[in-house]
Amino acid sequence: MKLRLITLTAMVSALCAVGAMFKVPVGISSAALDSAPAFLGAIILPAPVAGVAAAFGHIVSAGVGGFQLGPFHILIAFEMFLVVWGFAKLHQKNHSILKWVFAIIANGILSPLPFYWLISPKMFYAVTPEIFITTLVNVVIAGICMPFLSKAFARKEAHS
């Protein structure tokens, strides 16, 4: 069982890393598709493990982009951990609509909020629409794929 968890975690983390390579051009920069696989990981991984995969995905995404925010990427990775952890908890409790609303608000609006004070209000107002749009793209991708992945894993569990 432990080997299966490690394998699935590595697979979700790898998909987050691949998603980090796909940039969505928004506004003054670009954001990545690294959180869609992490949201999907909520189906097959415990909440904390799905959160770790999301944090890893952000670090890879930041590395691909040249770590433009320096050590702030540690904070962003922690935020991604919290967002996906919360999403996974809501998924496990069968909150089918609330989990998506949480993901959009937490990642698209609340995650950039610390930068209002840490960097500047201008930075917050500049990046929040970009992050919100990218969050929507990630959520739509995850939302489209989730029913198929859920069915595949339900069949796998039934045959085990």
Z-matrix of the N, CA and C atoms (Angstrom, degrees):
N
C 1 1.462
C 2 1.525 1 111.05
N 3 1.337 2 115.81 1 -40.41
C 4 1.455 3 119.36 2 -179.12
C 5 1.536 4 111.05 3 -66.49
N 6 1.333 5 116.31 4 -38.38
C 7 1.455 6 120.50 5 178.14
C 8 1.528 7 110.52 6 -63.88
N 9 1.333 8 117.34 7 -38.32
C 10 1.470 9 121.36 8 177.75
C 11 1.529 10 110.31 9 -63.42
N 12 1.327 11 117.24 10 -42.65
C 13 1.470 12 121.02 11 179.48
C 14 1.527 13 110.44 12 -63.85
N 15 1.314 14 117.07 13 -43.56
C 16 1.467 15 120.81 14 178.91
C 17 1.523 16 110.29 15 -63.09
N 18 1.318 17 116.30 16 -43.13
C 19 1.465 18 120.82 17 -179.64
C 20 1.525 19 111.32 18 -63.75
N 21 1.324 20 116.89 19 -47.18
C 22 1.470 21 120.42 20 179.60
C 23 1.526 22 111.07 21 -64.04
N 24 1.323 23 117.01 22 -38.87
C 25 1.468 24 120.72 23 178.01
C 26 1.524 25 110.57 24 -63.18
N 27 1.326 26 116.22 25 -43.85
C 28 1.463 27 120.24 26 178.11
C 29 1.522 28 111.11 27 -62.76
N 30 1.330 29 116.46 28 -38.86
C 31 1.465 30 119.91 29 179.40
C 32 1.531 31 111.24 30 -66.46
N 33 1.318 32 117.18 31 -44.91
C 34 1.465 33 119.74 32 179.10
C 35 1.529 34 109.94 33 -65.11
N 36 1.323 35 117.09 34 -42.10
C 37 1.469 36 120.52 35 177.96
C 38 1.524 37 111.05 36 -61.27
N 39 1.323 38 116.68 37 -41.33
C 40 1.460 39 120.34 38 178.38
C 41 1.531 40 111.08 39 -64.41
N 42 1.332 41 116.66 40 -40.27
C 43 1.464 42 119.57 41 177.18
C 44 1.527 43 111.38 42 -65.49
N 45 1.335 44 116.62 43 -35.52
C 46 1.472 45 119.87 44 174.79
C 47 1.527 46 110.05 45 -63.15
N 48 1.330 47 116.05 46 -41.06
C 49 1.468 48 120.20 47 178.78
C 50 1.527 49 110.79 48 -64.67
N 51 1.329 50 117.13 49 -40.70
C 52 1.468 51 120.35 50 176.74
C 53 1.526 52 109.83 51 -64.54
N 54 1.339 53 116.47 52 -44.13
C 55 1.466 54 120.20 53 177.45
C 56 1.523 55 112.34 54 -60.00
N 57 1.328 56 116.25 55 -30.66
C 58 1.471 57 120.63 56 178.55
C 59 1.523 58 111.73 57 -63.76
N 60 1.320 59 116.38 58 -23.59
C 61 1.467 60 120.19 59 -179.69
C 62 1.533 61 112.09 60 -78.77
N 63 1.336 62 116.46 61 -18.11
C 64 1.468 63 120.84 62 179.89
C 65 1.520 64 108.86 63 -94.71
N 66 1.303 65 115.20 64 107.25
C 67 1.458 66 121.16 65 -176.85
C 68 1.526 67 110.79 66 -96.49
N 69 1.324 68 114.96 67 139.52
C 70 1.461 69 121.94 68 175.56
C 71 1.525 70 106.68 69 -102.05
N 72 1.343 71 118.38 70 114.23
C 73 1.466 72 119.06 71 -179.81
C 74 1.525 73 110.33 72 -72.19
N 75 1.311 74 115.31 73 114.84
C 76 1.466 75 121.24 74 178.58
C 77 1.526 76 108.50 75 -135.94
N 78 1.305 77 115.88 76 129.00
C 79 1.460 78 121.00 77 173.74
C 80 1.514 79 114.23 78 52.02
N 81 1.339 80 115.29 79 -126.98
C 82 1.456 81 121.06 80 -173.30
C 83 1.524 82 113.29 81 -84.98
N 84 1.319 83 117.56 82 -6.85
C 85 1.462 84 119.28 83 -179.38
C 86 1.520 85 108.87 84 -146.15
N 87 1.313 86 115.35 85 -155.05
C 88 1.458 87 119.28 86 174.72
C 89 1.514 88 107.89 87 -138.68
N 90 1.289 89 115.65 88 153.86
C 91 1.457 90 121.43 89 176.34
C 92 1.527 91 106.63 90 -123.49
N 93 1.323 92 115.45 91 169.24
C 94 1.461 93 118.70 92 -169.97
C 95 1.525 94 112.75 93 -116.94
N 96 1.310 95 114.60 94 168.54
C 97 1.461 96 122.90 95 178.14
C 98 1.531 97 110.12 96 -98.58
N 99 1.326 98 116.20 97 41.96
C 100 1.461 99 120.53 98 -176.97
C 101 1.521 100 113.98 99 -85.52
N 102 1.318 101 118.54 100 -17.41
C 103 1.468 102 118.65 101 -177.59
C 104 1.528 103 113.77 102 -91.49
N 105 1.320 104 118.71 103 -19.00
C 106 1.469 105 120.01 104 178.23
C 107 1.532 106 111.31 105 -57.81
N 108 1.341 107 119.77 106 -48.40
C 109 1.470 108 118.59 107 177.02
C 110 1.525 109 113.04 108 -62.78
N 111 1.322 110 117.04 109 -33.03
C 112 1.469 111 119.87 110 178.92
C 113 1.525 112 110.71 111 -67.63
N 114 1.336 113 117.06 112 -39.66
C 115 1.468 114 119.42 113 175.36
C 116 1.526 115 109.97 114 -62.82
N 117 1.318 116 117.06 115 -39.40
C 118 1.462 117 120.46 116 177.12
C 119 1.525 118 111.26 117 -67.14
N 120 1.318 119 116.44 118 -30.49
C 121 1.460 120 120.40 119 177.26
C 122 1.514 121 112.71 120 -61.98
N 123 1.330 122 116.52 121 -20.60
C 124 1.467 123 120.73 122 178.80
C 125 1.526 124 111.70 123 -63.14
N 126 1.319 125 117.67 124 -21.14
C 127 1.462 126 121.85 125 178.98
C 128 1.522 127 111.08 126 -73.74
N 129 1.311 128 116.18 127 -38.41
C 130 1.456 129 120.29 128 -169.23
C 131 1.519 130 114.78 129 -112.53
N 132 1.330 131 117.37 130 -8.44
C 133 1.464 132 120.86 131 -176.40
C 134 1.523 133 110.92 132 -120.84
N 135 1.320 134 117.19 133 151.70
C 136 1.470 135 119.05 134 170.47
C 137 1.534 136 109.37 135 -61.42
N 138 1.314 137 116.59 136 153.05
C 139 1.470 138 121.68 137 -175.22
C 140 1.531 139 113.54 138 -52.06
N 141 1.344 140 119.83 139 -48.35
C 142 1.470 141 118.12 140 -178.48
C 143 1.533 142 113.09 141 -63.64
N 144 1.313 143 116.06 142 -34.87
C 145 1.461 144 120.29 143 -178.88
C 146 1.527 145 110.44 144 -71.46
N 147 1.320 146 117.71 145 -40.24
C 148 1.461 147 120.94 146 175.24
C 149 1.525 148 109.95 147 -61.37
N 150 1.340 149 116.55 148 -38.07
C 151 1.464 150 120.62 149 176.96
C 152 1.522 151 112.54 150 -63.76
N 153 1.314 152 117.04 151 -39.72
C 154 1.469 153 121.05 152 177.66
C 155 1.527 154 110.16 153 -63.43
N 156 1.324 155 117.20 154 -41.41
C 157 1.466 156 120.86 155 177.47
C 158 1.530 157 110.51 156 -60.87
N 159 1.322 158 117.10 157 -39.55
C 160 1.469 159 121.09 158 178.63
C 161 1.525 160 111.11 159 -66.01
N 162 1.325 161 116.48 160 -42.84
C 163 1.472 162 120.28 161 178.50
C 164 1.518 163 110.37 162 -61.96
N 165 1.325 164 115.66 163 -43.15
C 166 1.461 165 120.33 164 177.56
C 167 1.529 166 110.40 165 -61.04
N 168 1.308 167 116.42 166 -44.14
C 169 1.462 168 120.75 167 178.93
C 170 1.515 169 111.94 168 -58.42
N 171 1.330 170 116.65 169 -40.22
C 172 1.467 171 118.60 170 178.75
C 173 1.528 172 111.20 171 -66.51
N 174 1.322 173 117.07 172 -42.38
C 175 1.471 174 119.82 173 -179.48
C 176 1.528 175 110.18 174 -61.03
N 177 1.324 176 117.63 175 -41.65
C 178 1.467 177 120.43 176 177.22
C 179 1.525 178 109.95 177 -64.18
N 180 1.322 179 116.63 178 -44.84
C 181 1.460 180 121.09 179 178.93
C 182 1.528 181 111.14 180 -59.47
N 183 1.322 182 116.00 181 -43.60
C 184 1.464 183 120.28 182 178.58
C 185 1.529 184 110.56 183 -64.15
N 186 1.327 185 116.71 184 -39.44
C 187 1.466 186 120.61 185 178.59
C 188 1.512 187 111.68 186 -64.11
N 189 1.317 188 117.29 187 -40.99
C 190 1.461 189 121.48 188 177.77
C 191 1.524 190 109.76 189 -62.14
N 192 1.331 191 115.96 190 -35.90
C 193 1.461 192 120.92 191 -179.68
C 194 1.521 193 113.97 192 -85.23
N 195 1.328 194 118.16 193 0.35
C 196 1.466 195 121.08 194 177.30
C 197 1.521 196 114.61 195 88.28
N 198 1.313 197 118.66 196 19.17
C 199 1.473 198 123.22 197 179.39
C 200 1.532 199 111.23 198 47.77
N 201 1.322 200 115.85 199 52.90
C 202 1.467 201 121.13 200 -175.73
C 203 1.527 202 113.65 201 -60.60
N 204 1.324 203 117.62 202 -26.29
C 205 1.468 204 120.17 203 179.40
C 206 1.522 205 112.57 204 -100.85
N 207 1.312 206 117.36 205 11.51
C 208 1.461 207 122.09 206 175.46
C 209 1.525 208 112.43 207 55.24
N 210 1.342 209 116.64 208 -132.59
C 211 1.467 210 120.36 209 -176.33
C 212 1.532 211 114.27 210 -66.76
N 213 1.328 212 117.58 211 -12.27
C 214 1.462 213 119.78 212 176.63
C 215 1.529 214 111.78 213 -63.66
N 216 1.325 215 116.10 214 -19.65
C 217 1.463 216 118.76 215 178.46
C 218 1.532 217 111.82 216 -65.26
N 219 1.307 218 117.68 217 -23.97
C 220 1.470 219 120.12 218 175.00
C 221 1.530 220 109.20 219 -65.76
N 222 1.328 221 116.71 220 -43.00
C 223 1.462 222 121.36 221 176.68
C 224 1.528 223 110.59 222 -62.44
N 225 1.316 224 117.02 223 -43.66
C 226 1.460 225 120.63 224 -179.20
C 227 1.532 226 110.40 225 -64.76
N 228 1.322 227 116.85 226 -39.99
C 229 1.467 228 120.15 227 177.56
C 230 1.529 229 110.41 228 -62.46
N 231 1.327 230 116.68 229 -40.22
C 232 1.464 231 120.31 230 177.21
C 233 1.529 232 110.57 231 -64.45
N 234 1.330 233 116.40 232 -40.59
C 235 1.465 234 119.83 233 176.46
C 236 1.521 235 111.11 234 -61.64
N 237 1.325 236 116.62 235 -42.19
C 238 1.464 237 119.84 236 178.35
C 239 1.526 238 110.40 237 -62.62
N 240 1.323 239 116.31 238 -39.83
C 241 1.466 240 119.92 239 175.91
C 242 1.529 241 109.59 240 -56.74
N 243 1.333 242 117.09 241 -49.44
C 244 1.461 243 120.95 242 -178.03
C 245 1.524 244 112.42 243 -63.56
N 246 1.321 245 116.81 244 -42.05
C 247 1.471 246 120.57 245 -178.81
C 248 1.529 247 110.49 246 -62.65
N 249 1.317 248 116.42 247 -48.46
C 250 1.467 249 119.02 248 -177.34
C 251 1.527 250 110.70 249 -73.05
N 252 1.306 251 117.84 250 -34.21
C 253 1.472 252 120.77 251 174.96
C 254 1.534 253 109.55 252 -60.05
N 255 1.341 254 117.12 253 -47.84
C 256 1.468 255 121.15 254 178.43
C 257 1.514 256 111.63 255 -63.17
N 258 1.315 257 116.89 256 -42.28
C 259 1.463 258 121.46 257 177.65
C 260 1.529 259 110.30 258 -60.15
N 261 1.327 260 116.58 259 -45.50
C 262 1.471 261 120.74 260 -179.20
C 263 1.525 262 111.16 261 -64.35
N 264 1.320 263 117.13 262 -40.11
C 265 1.469 264 120.33 263 177.68
C 266 1.528 265 110.38 264 -62.01
N 267 1.317 266 116.69 265 -44.37
C 268 1.464 267 120.45 266 178.94
C 269 1.532 268 110.71 267 -65.42
N 270 1.310 269 116.83 268 -38.12
C 271 1.473 270 120.47 269 177.30
C 272 1.528 271 110.65 270 -62.71
N 273 1.325 272 116.17 271 -44.13
C 274 1.465 273 120.83 272 -178.94
C 275 1.525 274 111.78 273 -64.22
N 276 1.333 275 116.85 274 -26.53
C 277 1.468 276 121.21 275 178.73
C 278 1.527 277 111.51 276 -94.04
N 279 1.332 278 116.50 277 12.32
C 280 1.473 279 123.45 278 176.81
C 281 1.522 280 114.43 279 60.54
N 282 1.322 281 117.21 280 34.86
C 283 1.467 282 121.38 281 173.59
C 284 1.533 283 108.13 282 -89.49
N 285 1.320 284 115.75 283 79.64
C 286 1.459 285 120.59 284 -169.08
C 287 1.529 286 114.03 285 -64.64
N 288 1.304 287 119.21 286 -35.19
C 289 1.472 288 121.34 287 179.19
C 290 1.531 289 110.33 288 -90.43
N 291 1.320 290 116.40 289 -43.85
C 292 1.464 291 121.14 290 -175.96
C 293 1.528 292 112.23 291 -59.23
N 294 1.333 293 118.20 292 -35.57
C 295 1.465 294 120.15 293 -178.57
C 296 1.529 295 111.02 294 -62.85
N 297 1.342 296 116.41 295 -37.22
C 298 1.465 297 119.72 296 179.71
C 299 1.525 298 111.22 297 -73.23
N 300 1.321 299 116.76 298 -40.46
C 301 1.467 300 120.72 299 177.09
C 302 1.533 301 109.48 300 -61.95
N 303 1.337 302 115.46 301 -44.65
C 304 1.467 303 120.31 302 177.28
C 305 1.528 304 110.72 303 -58.11
N 306 1.330 305 117.36 304 -47.82
C 307 1.469 306 120.99 305 -178.19
C 308 1.522 307 111.13 306 -59.05
N 309 1.316 308 116.55 307 -43.81
C 310 1.467 309 120.19 308 -177.41
C 311 1.526 310 110.93 309 -68.31
N 312 1.320 311 117.42 310 -46.19
C 313 1.472 312 120.05 311 -178.37
C 314 1.520 313 111.14 312 -70.50
N 315 1.333 314 116.65 313 -46.56
C 316 1.468 315 119.59 314 -176.27
C 317 1.517 316 111.60 315 -65.97
N 318 1.329 317 116.71 316 -45.30
C 319 1.460 318 119.14 317 -176.99
C 320 1.524 319 112.38 318 -83.90
N 321 1.318 320 116.57 319 -39.87
C 322 1.458 321 120.02 320 -173.55
C 323 1.510 322 115.56 321 -83.11
N 324 1.339 323 117.66 322 -22.62
C 325 1.472 324 120.12 323 -176.59
C 326 1.527 325 112.01 324 -122.91
N 327 1.330 326 116.80 325 -49.39
C 328 1.464 327 119.72 326 -174.30
C 329 1.532 328 113.78 327 -76.08
N 330 1.325 329 117.26 328 -34.93
C 331 1.471 330 119.40 329 -178.39
C 332 1.529 331 113.49 330 -59.54
N 333 1.326 332 119.93 331 -40.45
C 334 1.468 333 118.35 332 178.74
C 335 1.537 334 113.91 333 -74.98
N 336 1.329 335 117.23 334 -12.21
C 337 1.467 336 121.08 335 -173.84
C 338 1.536 337 115.04 336 -55.16
N 339 1.328 338 121.06 337 -42.41
C 340 1.476 339 119.03 338 179.36
C 341 1.524 340 113.78 339 -57.93
N 342 1.328 341 116.75 340 -26.08
C 343 1.460 342 119.79 341 -178.06
C 344 1.523 343 112.80 342 -73.66
N 345 1.329 344 116.10 343 -14.21
C 346 1.469 345 120.55 344 173.04
C 347 1.530 346 108.85 345 -58.43
N 348 1.331 347 116.38 346 -41.32
C 349 1.463 348 121.70 347 -178.47
C 350 1.526 349 112.40 348 -95.99
N 351 1.320 350 117.41 349 -33.91
C 352 1.463 351 119.94 350 -175.39
C 353 1.524 352 113.14 351 -74.84
N 354 1.326 353 117.23 352 -34.68
C 355 1.465 354 120.14 353 -179.55
C 356 1.524 355 109.41 354 -115.31
N 357 1.333 356 116.73 355 -68.81
C 358 1.469 357 119.53 356 176.69
C 359 1.524 358 109.30 357 -175.84
N 360 1.337 359 115.97 358 155.28
C 361 1.468 360 118.53 359 174.70
C 362 1.531 361 112.01 360 -59.31
N 363 1.340 362 117.14 361 -35.99
C 364 1.464 363 120.28 362 -179.98
C 365 1.529 364 111.00 363 -61.26
N 366 1.311 365 116.05 364 -40.81
C 367 1.457 366 119.70 365 179.47
C 368 1.526 367 109.76 366 -64.37
N 369 1.322 368 116.56 367 -44.33
C 370 1.466 369 120.87 368 178.68
C 371 1.524 370 110.64 369 -57.19
N 372 1.335 371 117.05 370 -49.21
C 373 1.459 372 120.87 371 -178.00
C 374 1.536 373 112.02 372 -67.54
N 375 1.326 374 116.44 373 -27.23
C 376 1.468 375 119.56 374 179.51
C 377 1.528 376 112.15 375 -76.81
N 378 1.338 377 117.22 376 -40.70
C 379 1.466 378 118.94 377 -173.28
C 380 1.523 379 113.94 378 -91.42
N 381 1.319 380 118.52 379 -23.61
C 382 1.466 381 119.45 380 -175.85
C 383 1.534 382 113.16 381 -59.24
N 384 1.333 383 120.05 382 -45.81
C 385 1.474 384 117.72 383 177.11
C 386 1.531 385 112.44 384 -60.92
N 387 1.330 386 117.00 385 -37.47
C 388 1.459 387 120.91 386 179.27
C 389 1.525 388 110.79 387 -65.32
N 390 1.309 389 116.47 388 -45.54
C 391 1.462 390 120.75 389 -179.80
C 392 1.528 391 109.88 390 -66.37
N 393 1.318 392 116.80 391 -38.84
C 394 1.458 393 120.71 392 178.71
C 395 1.531 394 110.95 393 -61.76
N 396 1.327 395 116.71 394 -46.23
C 397 1.471 396 120.89 395 179.47
C 398 1.525 397 110.51 396 -62.35
N 399 1.312 398 116.44 397 -44.74
C 400 1.466 399 119.91 398 179.85
C 401 1.521 400 111.10 399 -65.70
N 402 1.318 401 116.99 400 -36.87
C 403 1.464 402 120.24 401 175.67
C 404 1.518 403 110.04 402 -60.80
N 405 1.320 404 116.73 403 -44.68
C 406 1.470 405 120.01 404 178.22
C 407 1.530 406 111.17 405 -59.42
N 408 1.320 407 116.98 406 -42.93
C 409 1.465 408 120.36 407 179.36
C 410 1.532 409 110.18 408 -62.22
N 411 1.340 410 117.35 409 -46.37
C 412 1.466 411 121.44 410 178.77
C 413 1.523 412 111.55 411 -61.81
N 414 1.322 413 116.78 412 -42.13
C 415 1.464 414 121.40 413 -178.80
C 416 1.529 415 110.75 414 -67.30
N 417 1.321 416 117.49 415 -40.41
C 418 1.471 417 120.32 416 178.48
C 419 1.530 418 109.96 417 -64.12
N 420 1.325 419 117.14 418 -44.31
C 421 1.471 420 120.02 419 178.28
C 422 1.524 421 110.07 420 -60.27
N 423 1.329 422 116.65 421 -48.24
C 424 1.467 423 120.38 422 -179.96
C 425 1.526 424 110.69 423 -63.50
N 426 1.323 425 116.64 424 -40.96
C 427 1.459 426 120.53 425 -179.80
C 428 1.517 427 113.20 426 -63.65
N 429 1.323 428 116.72 427 -35.97
C 430 1.465 429 120.72 428 177.76
C 431 1.531 430 110.57 429 -70.57
N 432 1.314 431 116.59 430 -41.13
C 433 1.469 432 120.96 431 -175.59
C 434 1.525 433 113.47 432 -80.22
N 435 1.319 434 117.72 433 -27.34
C 436 1.464 435 121.20 434 -171.98
C 437 1.534 436 114.09 435 -57.80
N 438 1.324 437 120.29 436 -45.77
C 439 1.478 438 118.02 437 -179.64
C 440 1.534 439 112.84 438 -60.60
N 441 1.323 440 116.87 439 -37.98
C 442 1.461 441 120.35 440 179.60
C 443 1.527 442 111.20 441 -67.68
N 444 1.319 443 115.90 442 -43.05
C 445 1.467 444 120.34 443 179.10
C 446 1.526 445 110.64 444 -67.10
N 447 1.321 446 116.74 445 -39.07
C 448 1.470 447 120.41 446 177.97
C 449 1.525 448 110.55 447 -61.24
N 450 1.332 449 116.69 448 -44.24
C 451 1.469 450 120.39 449 178.92
C 452 1.522 451 110.87 450 -63.67
N 453 1.312 452 116.46 451 -42.27
C 454 1.467 453 120.03 452 -178.54
C 455 1.528 454 110.56 453 -63.01
N 456 1.322 455 117.46 454 -43.28
C 457 1.459 456 119.53 455 -179.40
C 458 1.522 457 111.61 456 -75.32
N 459 1.321 458 118.42 457 -28.56
C 460 1.468 459 120.65 458 175.96
C 461 1.528 460 109.46 459 -66.39
N 462 1.330 461 117.17 460 -41.67
C 463 1.461 462 120.74 461 176.82
C 464 1.516 463 111.13 462 -64.58
N 465 1.314 464 116.58 463 -40.91
C 466 1.465 465 121.27 464 -179.17
C 467 1.524 466 109.85 465 -63.46
N 468 1.344 467 116.71 466 -43.75
C 469 1.474 468 120.69 467 -179.87
C 470 1.529 469 110.57 468 -65.50
N 471 1.337 470 117.76 469 -35.73
C 472 1.454 471 121.60 470 -178.82
C 473 1.530 472 111.07 471 -67.31
N 474 1.330 473 116.08 472 -32.34
C 475 1.469 474 120.46 473 -178.74
C 476 1.517 475 113.04 474 -87.83
N 477 1.311 476 117.97 475 -9.68
C 478 1.463 477 120.27 476 -177.22
C 479 1.502 478 111.99 477 -77.16
